């Protein structure tokens, strides 16, 4: 059996030197006498030309063999081989933001209307929307003269704050009273006889109304915008604030909540890594399947963990009988709920403090609940001892801090902070270290070499400002 080609150990390619050796031996055997095949001889040059062509054929055969398997295929061949397991390359996706549009009541924002960020990136309205009290995260009111005995009221999501004016009331006193009795999450302030009401949630607008003796000056309504081009844009809050498409009555815009970053086309390396979870992601009704689909198929999700309670009673963590709990970091809440609905088993309840309504193909509405992880701020203090012989590079402390930040940020929901693992990454990455002392803290005061447990519904939060690296003197 040949040692080359497809063997029991895979494909074994015949190398150029071996090809030349075989050609020279075959020529000598055919002629019956030794043949000069030195590089300067005619036969030697002919052997070299032939061997190069044969080597190209062997390379083509090896590439063809490798193209069949995701671990060795590349480009279109990787797409085809991974496709047999139902895995397709993740296409580029656009960043999604909720921008609060401010303006006069009932102004229409057309589909495709553009706004711009400070980084010169453009965002387009996903669908036609309105600046309306039916979808308000803030609005401002005023009134003319106060009429004694008149009732002034504001209603937000069914909760009404009202005041019956007395003979001594002024515009200011009436408006100040209306700041009391607001629903949870709402607050109000009065400035120059203008009452501004605003809620902390800048994504989900409320239904609001005011009595006819109050005048609506301005409304802020959240509108979905997508970046004009695909890519992992992540604009900081308040940096998308320029209106490109001018519309009368649309007076301002601002992104006032975290963005849902898009992505570039998935690389070969990333696709091969994702292929490892193919079986889980392709399935449904399993906790691993739900987790894999949330992480891979919901834009913006950076980490997820799924728990289940198979018992007939509520478990120790508060999950109802026969329910699942997904703890999800990042991603749009509606998209997360839709994915949980698509992948969970029929008849299984969902548990969590965040709920969204999903409508199935029969028009029936279902409430899907899940949880967001609690961020645990991690402070790190790293003291590095320099190796006497090799020494540290000038930017070593910065490289160490970046390594700790990168590895810490890669931790998922429920992952504890194992300090020795972080230290090991630093030792592997940065030369010139004899040893290092790494301690951690959750309050920035009490540092310890003990690992930090974050809890199953939490995620370790790292920031460059909370990582200090020094070189021991």
Backbone torsions as a table, in degrees:
resi	resn	phi	psi	omega
1	UNK	NA	135.1	-177.0
2	UNK	-65.1	145.7	176.0
3	UNK	-84.7	-1.5	-177.2
4	UNK	-119.1	164.4	-178.2
5	UNK	86.1	-148.7	-180.0
6	UNK	-81.3	115.4	-179.7
7	UNK	-119.8	178.4	178.5
8	UNK	-67.1	-16.0	178.3
9	UNK	-102.2	13.8	-178.1
10	UNK	106.5	-157.6	-177.5
11	UNK	-92.6	130.3	178.7
12	UNK	-118.4	112.4	-176.0
13	UNK	-87.3	136.6	173.8
14	UNK	-76.3	126.2	-176.3
15	UNK	-83.0	164.1	-175.7
16	UNK	-57.2	-44.0	-178.6
17	UNK	-62.7	-38.6	-179.4
18	UNK	-70.2	-35.5	178.3
19	UNK	-64.1	-45.1	179.5
20	UNK	-62.8	-42.4	179.4
21	UNK	-60.5	-43.5	179.8
22	UNK	-65.9	-41.2	179.1
23	UNK	-63.0	-44.3	179.8
24	UNK	-62.8	-40.6	179.6
25	UNK	-66.5	-39.1	-179.4
26	UNK	-69.0	-36.5	177.1
27	UNK	-64.6	-44.5	179.0
28	UNK	-61.6	-39.1	179.6
29	UNK	-68.0	-38.0	-178.5
30	UNK	-70.4	-40.3	-178.8
31	UNK	-80.4	-21.6	-179.9
32	UNK	80.5	0.7	178.8
33	UNK	-137.0	157.6	175.7
34	UNK	-59.6	143.0	-178.1
35	UNK	-119.0	134.5	177.0
36	UNK	-75.9	119.3	-179.4
37	UNK	-122.3	29.3	177.8
38	UNK	-62.5	155.3	-176.0
39	UNK	-58.3	-26.0	-177.6
40	UNK	-88.7	-9.4	-179.2
41	UNK	-81.8	158.6	179.3
42	UNK	-63.8	-45.0	-179.0
43	UNK	-65.2	-38.1	178.9
44	UNK	-61.8	-40.1	178.8
45	UNK	-69.4	-38.8	177.1
46	UNK	-63.9	-40.6	177.6
47	UNK	-61.2	-41.4	179.5
48	UNK	-62.1	-43.7	179.6
49	UNK	-64.9	-45.4	-179.1
50	UNK	-65.4	-41.5	-178.8
51	UNK	-63.1	-39.1	179.4
52	UNK	-62.6	-41.4	179.5
53	UNK	-66.6	-42.2	178.9
54	UNK	-65.4	-37.2	178.5
55	UNK	-61.7	-38.3	177.8
56	UNK	-62.7	-37.6	178.2
57	UNK	-65.9	-40.5	177.8
58	UNK	-64.3	-40.2	177.9
59	UNK	-63.9	-40.7	178.4
60	UNK	-63.7	-39.5	178.8
61	UNK	-65.5	-40.8	179.0
62	UNK	-65.3	-42.1	179.2
63	UNK	-63.7	-38.2	178.5
64	UNK	-64.0	-42.3	178.2
65	UNK	-63.7	-47.2	-178.1
66	UNK	-65.8	-27.3	-178.0
67	UNK	-67.2	-12.5	-178.5
68	UNK	-81.2	-14.8	-170.7
69	UNK	-124.8	133.8	-176.7
70	UNK	-57.7	-32.5	-176.8
71	UNK	-70.3	-19.5	-177.8
72	UNK	-122.9	-12.2	179.9
73	UNK	-75.8	163.3	178.8
74	UNK	-144.7	153.9	175.2
75	UNK	59.5	-134.5	-178.2
76	UNK	-61.5	-35.1	178.2
77	UNK	-63.2	-37.7	176.2
78	UNK	-64.7	-41.8	176.5
79	UNK	-57.5	-43.9	-176.9
80	UNK	-69.7	-44.1	-177.0
81	UNK	-69.3	-41.1	178.6
82	UNK	-68.5	-26.4	-179.6
83	UNK	-62.8	-25.0	178.1
84	UNK	-63.1	-25.6	178.9
85	UNK	-100.5	10.3	178.4
86	UNK	80.7	14.6	179.9
87	UNK	-99.4	126.3	177.7
88	UNK	-119.2	151.0	-179.2
89	UNK	-63.6	136.5	178.4
90	UNK	-73.2	121.1	179.2
91	UNK	-72.6	165.0	175.6
92	UNK	-62.2	144.6	-179.7
93	UNK	-129.6	150.8	-178.3
94	UNK	-94.3	145.5	177.0
95	UNK	-67.2	137.8	179.5
96	UNK	-110.3	134.4	175.4
97	UNK	-134.0	153.5	167.8
98	UNK	-102.8	114.0	178.3
99	UNK	-108.5	132.5	177.8
100	UNK	-82.7	119.2	179.1
101	UNK	-96.5	125.6	-177.7
102	UNK	-106.8	140.6	177.3
103	UNK	171.4	-164.9	179.3
104	UNK	-71.9	155.4	-177.1
105	UNK	-64.4	138.4	175.4
106	UNK	67.1	27.6	171.8
107	UNK	-81.1	133.6	-178.6
108	UNK	-91.1	129.9	172.5
109	UNK	-100.3	110.2	-175.3
110	UNK	-71.2	154.7	174.2
111	UNK	-57.9	133.6	179.6
112	UNK	90.2	-5.7	177.7
113	UNK	-59.1	138.8	-171.8
114	UNK	-107.1	144.8	169.1
115	UNK	-129.7	166.2	-174.1
116	UNK	-135.9	144.8	177.5
117	UNK	-95.5	170.9	179.8
118	UNK	-67.1	-17.6	177.2
119	UNK	-90.3	12.8	178.9
120	UNK	71.8	9.9	176.0
121	UNK	-80.7	144.7	-178.3
122	UNK	-105.4	147.4	177.8
123	UNK	-130.8	143.4	-175.5
124	UNK	-121.5	139.6	179.1
125	UNK	-60.8	130.3	-175.6
126	UNK	-69.7	-36.8	180.0
127	UNK	-152.5	167.3	178.4
128	UNK	-64.3	130.9	-178.2
129	UNK	-136.3	168.1	179.8
130	UNK	-128.0	145.7	167.2
131	UNK	-82.0	108.1	-167.3
132	UNK	-147.8	152.4	173.9
133	UNK	-71.1	-10.9	174.7
134	UNK	-78.8	-9.2	-179.5
135	UNK	-149.6	70.7	-171.6
136	UNK	-117.7	134.4	169.9
137	UNK	-107.5	-10.1	173.2
138	UNK	-163.2	153.7	173.4
139	UNK	-162.1	155.8	-178.8
140	UNK	-122.1	145.8	-175.0
141	UNK	-133.4	156.0	171.5
142	UNK	-150.4	176.5	176.8
143	UNK	-151.1	162.7	178.7
144	UNK	-83.0	-124.9	178.8
145	UNK	-76.5	145.4	178.9
146	UNK	-84.0	132.0	178.8
147	UNK	-105.7	120.9	-179.9
148	UNK	-60.6	132.8	-179.0
149	UNK	90.0	-12.6	179.6
150	UNK	-75.3	146.2	179.3
151	UNK	-100.9	124.5	177.9
152	UNK	-112.5	128.5	-174.4
153	UNK	-145.1	154.0	174.6
154	UNK	-132.6	132.8	179.8
155	UNK	-120.4	128.7	179.6
156	UNK	-129.6	116.3	-179.7
157	UNK	48.0	44.7	175.0
158	UNK	86.7	-9.4	178.1
159	UNK	-98.0	125.8	-174.7
160	UNK	-111.8	132.6	170.6
161	UNK	-111.2	124.0	-175.5
162	UNK	-137.9	162.5	178.9
163	UNK	-152.1	131.6	173.9
164	UNK	-95.0	118.9	-173.4
165	UNK	-68.6	138.0	173.3
166	UNK	-97.9	176.0	-176.1
167	UNK	-67.0	-24.5	-178.1
168	UNK	-98.1	0.5	-178.3
169	UNK	-69.9	145.0	172.9
170	UNK	-114.0	173.3	177.1
171	UNK	-56.3	-43.6	-178.2
172	UNK	-63.0	-44.7	-177.6
173	UNK	-67.3	-37.1	177.7
174	UNK	-63.2	-46.7	-177.8
175	UNK	-66.6	-36.7	179.2
176	UNK	-64.4	-40.6	179.1
177	UNK	-61.6	-35.5	-178.1
178	UNK	-70.0	-9.1	175.6
179	UNK	-79.6	-8.1	178.4
180	UNK	-96.1	152.1	177.5
181	UNK	77.2	20.7	179.9
182	UNK	-80.4	157.2	178.0
183	UNK	-63.3	162.3	178.2
184	UNK	-58.6	135.9	179.9
185	UNK	93.3	-9.4	-179.2
186	UNK	-106.1	146.7	176.2
187	UNK	-142.4	162.2	-178.5
188	UNK	-139.8	155.2	176.1
189	UNK	-146.4	152.8	-179.6
190	UNK	-120.2	129.5	179.4
191	UNK	-144.0	122.3	-178.9
192	UNK	53.5	44.7	177.3
193	UNK	62.0	27.9	173.8
194	UNK	-121.2	123.8	178.2
195	UNK	-92.1	122.6	176.7
196	UNK	-113.6	123.3	178.5
197	UNK	-111.3	135.8	-175.4
198	UNK	-148.3	146.7	176.5
199	UNK	-111.5	155.7	-178.6
200	UNK	-70.6	-32.8	177.2
201	UNK	-74.5	115.7	-177.2
202	UNK	-103.6	16.6	-179.7
203	UNK	-114.8	-45.0	-175.0
204	UNK	-103.2	105.3	-178.2
205	UNK	-72.4	153.8	178.2
206	UNK	-102.4	164.8	173.9
207	UNK	-93.8	119.2	-175.6
208	UNK	-127.0	158.0	176.1
209	UNK	-155.7	162.2	178.9
210	UNK	-137.7	153.7	178.3
211	UNK	-62.9	155.6	-172.8
212	UNK	-66.1	-17.8	179.0
213	UNK	-86.0	5.4	172.2
214	UNK	-110.5	142.8	-177.9
215	UNK	-107.7	125.9	177.7
216	UNK	-79.0	118.5	-178.5
217	UNK	-88.9	-41.7	-175.6
218	UNK	-158.3	151.8	178.8
219	UNK	-132.6	144.8	172.5
220	UNK	-116.0	119.8	-178.5
221	UNK	-122.1	135.2	177.9
222	UNK	-74.3	133.9	-179.6
223	UNK	-130.1	138.7	179.7
224	UNK	-81.2	127.0	174.4
225	UNK	-123.9	146.6	173.6
226	UNK	-118.7	145.9	177.2
227	UNK	-58.9	145.1	-179.5
228	UNK	-65.2	-29.4	-178.7
229	UNK	-125.7	148.8	178.5
230	UNK	-65.2	160.0	177.0
231	UNK	140.2	165.5	-174.9
232	UNK	-86.3	57.2	175.6
233	UNK	-71.7	142.0	178.8
234	UNK	-143.0	71.4	-174.9
235	UNK	-64.2	138.1	176.4
236	UNK	-68.0	153.8	-179.6
237	UNK	-59.1	132.2	177.8
238	UNK	86.9	3.1	-176.9
239	UNK	-97.7	-6.7	174.6
240	UNK	-107.6	92.9	-168.7
241	UNK	-139.6	16.5	-179.8
242	UNK	-114.1	129.6	177.3
243	UNK	-88.4	123.3	178.0
244	UNK	-93.2	-46.3	178.8
245	UNK	-85.4	102.1	-175.5
246	UNK	-74.7	126.6	178.6
247	UNK	-134.2	127.9	-179.8
248	UNK	-58.3	128.6	-180.0
249	UNK	94.2	-14.5	173.7
250	UNK	-93.6	104.9	-167.2
251	UNK	-102.9	-17.4	-178.2
252	UNK	-166.4	163.5	178.9
253	UNK	-153.7	149.3	177.0
254	UNK	-161.8	135.3	172.9
255	UNK	-82.4	113.5	-171.1
256	UNK	-116.4	19.1	175.2
257	UNK	-146.2	164.5	-177.3
258	UNK	-62.8	142.9	179.1
259	UNK	-79.4	164.1	173.2
260	UNK	-111.4	93.7	-171.3
261	UNK	-60.7	143.8	174.4
262	UNK	-83.9	-153.7	-178.9
263	UNK	-159.3	160.6	171.3
264	UNK	-82.9	172.0	176.3
265	UNK	-58.4	136.5	-177.3
266	UNK	-60.2	132.9	178.4
267	UNK	-78.0	165.1	177.9
268	UNK	-59.3	-44.0	-177.4
269	UNK	-62.0	-46.4	-179.2
270	UNK	-64.7	-36.5	-179.4
271	UNK	-67.8	-38.6	178.2
272	UNK	-64.5	-40.1	178.5
273	UNK	-63.9	-39.9	-179.0
274	UNK	-70.8	-26.4	-178.2
275	UNK	-59.6	-26.4	-178.7
276	UNK	-61.7	-26.4	-179.3
277	UNK	-100.1	19.9	-175.6
278	UNK	-56.1	-49.1	-174.5
279	UNK	-61.6	-42.7	-179.7
280	UNK	-66.2	-46.9	-175.7
281	UNK	-67.6	-29.8	-178.0
282	UNK	-75.8	-17.7	-178.5
283	UNK	-91.8	179.2	175.4
284	UNK	-142.0	170.9	174.3
285	UNK	64.7	19.4	173.7
286	UNK	-128.4	146.6	-178.3
287	UNK	-60.1	-37.3	179.4
288	UNK	-67.4	-35.6	178.3
289	UNK	-66.3	-44.6	-179.9
290	UNK	-62.8	-45.3	179.2
291	UNK	-59.7	-48.1	-177.6
292	UNK	-62.6	-41.9	-179.8
293	UNK	-68.3	-36.8	176.9
294	UNK	-63.7	-44.1	-176.5
295	UNK	-73.9	-32.2	-172.7
296	UNK	-98.9	-29.2	-170.3
297	UNK	-116.1	3.7	175.0
298	UNK	-114.4	114.6	-177.4
299	UNK	-58.9	132.7	176.4
300	UNK	93.1	-15.0	179.3
301	UNK	-74.5	124.3	-179.0
302	UNK	-103.9	-20.9	179.3
303	UNK	-163.0	149.4	178.4
304	UNK	-154.8	152.9	173.1
305	UNK	-144.7	142.8	-175.5
306	UNK	-126.5	131.6	177.6
307	UNK	-115.3	157.8	176.2
308	UNK	-137.0	149.5	173.6
309	UNK	-119.8	106.6	-178.0
310	UNK	-91.4	-2.2	-177.1
311	UNK	-77.6	170.5	179.9
312	UNK	-89.7	7.8	179.6
313	UNK	-143.0	165.2	179.5
314	UNK	-61.8	135.8	-177.8
315	UNK	-87.3	179.9	-175.3
316	UNK	-66.4	-16.9	178.7
317	UNK	-98.4	9.3	175.8
318	UNK	89.0	3.1	-179.9
319	UNK	-77.6	129.9	178.7
320	UNK	-62.9	165.7	178.3
321	UNK	-58.8	139.2	176.4
322	UNK	51.9	57.3	-179.6
323	UNK	-136.1	165.8	173.9
324	UNK	-122.8	152.2	175.5
325	UNK	-129.3	119.7	175.4
326	UNK	-103.0	129.7	174.8
327	UNK	-110.9	114.3	-167.5
328	UNK	-124.7	131.2	177.0
329	UNK	-102.7	124.8	178.0
330	UNK	80.4	175.9	178.4
331	UNK	86.1	155.1	178.1
332	UNK	-75.4	137.8	-174.5
333	UNK	-64.3	-37.2	177.8
334	UNK	-66.1	-40.5	179.1
335	UNK	-65.8	-38.9	179.2
336	UNK	-63.8	-47.2	-179.7
337	UNK	-60.6	-40.9	-180.0
338	UNK	-63.5	-40.1	-179.7
339	UNK	-69.2	-39.5	177.0
340	UNK	-62.0	-41.9	179.3
341	UNK	-62.3	-39.6	-177.5
342	UNK	-69.9	-28.9	-170.4
343	UNK	-109.5	-14.9	179.9
344	UNK	-77.7	161.8	179.1
345	UNK	-76.1	149.5	177.5
346	UNK	-63.3	139.2	177.1
347	UNK	83.4	-1.1	-180.0
348	UNK	-95.9	130.8	-178.8
349	UNK	-79.9	160.3	175.6
350	UNK	-116.7	151.5	-174.0
351	UNK	-130.9	139.5	176.6
352	UNK	159.4	168.4	-177.6
353	UNK	-88.3	-13.9	177.0
354	UNK	-104.5	127.7	-176.8
355	UNK	-129.1	142.8	175.7
356	UNK	-137.8	153.9	179.9
357	UNK	-97.8	129.1	178.4
358	UNK	-117.9	132.3	179.1
359	UNK	-101.4	125.5	-177.8
360	UNK	-83.4	-178.6	-175.6
361	UNK	-65.9	-15.5	179.4
362	UNK	-96.6	4.7	179.4
363	UNK	83.5	8.5	-179.9
364	UNK	-89.1	133.5	-179.7
365	UNK	-89.4	141.0	179.5
366	UNK	-132.1	139.0	177.1
367	UNK	-92.2	119.6	179.4
368	UNK	-110.7	126.4	-177.8
369	UNK	-115.6	150.3	176.3
370	UNK	-158.4	177.2	-178.8
371	UNK	-121.5	152.6	170.9
372	UNK	-101.1	139.7	-179.1
373	UNK	-71.5	146.1	173.8
374	UNK	-80.7	128.6	-179.8
375	UNK	-79.6	125.8	176.7
376	UNK	-104.3	109.3	-178.5
377	UNK	-66.9	127.3	-178.4
378	UNK	-108.8	128.1	174.0
379	UNK	-108.6	133.9	179.8
380	UNK	-122.9	139.4	174.7
381	UNK	-126.1	118.6	-175.1
382	UNK	-121.2	119.5	175.9
383	UNK	-107.3	119.3	-174.0
384	UNK	-104.6	133.3	175.8
385	UNK	-105.1	123.7	-174.2
386	UNK	-78.3	138.7	176.1
387	UNK	-73.7	129.5	-172.5
388	UNK	-62.5	-33.6	-174.1
389	UNK	-86.9	-48.6	-175.2
390	UNK	-84.8	-39.9	179.5
391	UNK	75.9	164.0	-179.5
392	UNK	-98.8	146.8	175.1
393	UNK	-70.7	162.2	-176.6
394	UNK	-63.1	-30.9	-179.2
395	UNK	-101.0	22.6	-173.9
396	UNK	-61.3	-42.9	-177.4
397	UNK	-63.3	-38.4	178.0
398	UNK	-66.6	-42.2	179.3
399	UNK	-63.1	-40.1	178.9
400	UNK	-63.8	-45.3	179.5
401	UNK	-61.7	-41.5	179.3
402	UNK	-65.4	-38.2	178.7
403	UNK	-65.2	-44.9	178.3
404	UNK	-62.3	-40.9	179.6
405	UNK	-65.4	-43.9	-178.1
406	UNK	-64.5	-45.7	-178.5
407	UNK	-71.2	-36.3	178.2
408	UNK	-67.0	-41.3	179.8
409	UNK	-64.6	-25.6	-179.0
410	UNK	-75.2	-10.4	179.1
411	UNK	-66.4	143.7	-177.6
412	UNK	-97.6	-175.9	178.6
413	UNK	-62.1	129.2	177.7
414	UNK	82.6	-4.4	180.0
415	UNK	-77.1	127.0	176.6
416	UNK	-74.8	158.0	177.9
417	UNK	-90.4	104.4	179.1
418	UNK	-93.9	104.7	-172.2
419	UNK	-62.5	-36.8	-178.7
420	UNK	-67.0	-31.4	176.2
421	UNK	-66.9	-43.0	177.9
422	UNK	-62.8	-41.0	178.9
423	UNK	-63.1	-37.9	-179.6
424	UNK	-64.0	-40.2	177.4
425	UNK	-60.4	-40.8	-179.9
426	UNK	-64.0	-45.3	-178.9
427	UNK	-63.5	-32.9	179.1
428	UNK	-75.1	-26.9	-172.5
429	UNK	-94.6	-38.1	-172.0
430	UNK	-110.1	116.4	177.3
431	UNK	-77.0	160.1	174.4
432	UNK	92.3	11.5	-179.9
433	UNK	-103.3	127.4	174.8
434	UNK	-83.3	-44.9	169.8
435	UNK	-165.4	166.7	-178.9
436	UNK	-139.1	153.6	176.5
437	UNK	-111.8	116.5	-178.7
438	UNK	-118.3	122.6	177.7
439	UNK	-125.6	156.1	-178.0
440	UNK	-132.8	162.3	-179.0
441	UNK	-155.8	154.7	174.7
442	UNK	-104.7	-5.4	179.9
443	UNK	-124.5	-1.5	178.9
444	UNK	78.8	4.5	-178.1
445	UNK	-120.2	-52.8	-175.4
446	UNK	-93.0	91.5	-179.0
447	UNK	-91.2	143.9	-178.6
448	UNK	-151.1	156.1	175.9
449	UNK	-84.6	3.1	179.5
450	UNK	-78.6	139.7	177.8
451	UNK	-59.2	151.1	-176.9
452	UNK	-104.2	118.1	176.3
453	UNK	-89.2	127.8	-174.9
454	UNK	-102.7	-17.5	-179.1
455	UNK	94.0	155.2	-173.3
456	UNK	-70.6	-22.7	-179.5
457	UNK	-107.6	26.9	-177.2
458	UNK	-132.6	166.0	177.1
459	UNK	-141.1	137.1	179.4
460	UNK	-69.6	130.4	-178.2
461	UNK	-110.9	121.3	-179.0
462	UNK	-112.3	147.9	176.4
463	UNK	-147.2	147.0	-178.2
464	UNK	-58.8	-34.9	-177.8
465	UNK	-68.9	-16.3	-178.7
466	UNK	-103.7	14.4	178.3
467	UNK	-118.9	119.2	-179.6
468	UNK	-116.7	126.4	-179.6
469	UNK	-123.8	127.8	177.5
470	UNK	-132.5	154.9	176.9
471	UNK	-101.8	125.9	-178.7
472	UNK	-63.0	138.5	-179.2
473	UNK	-81.6	NA	NA
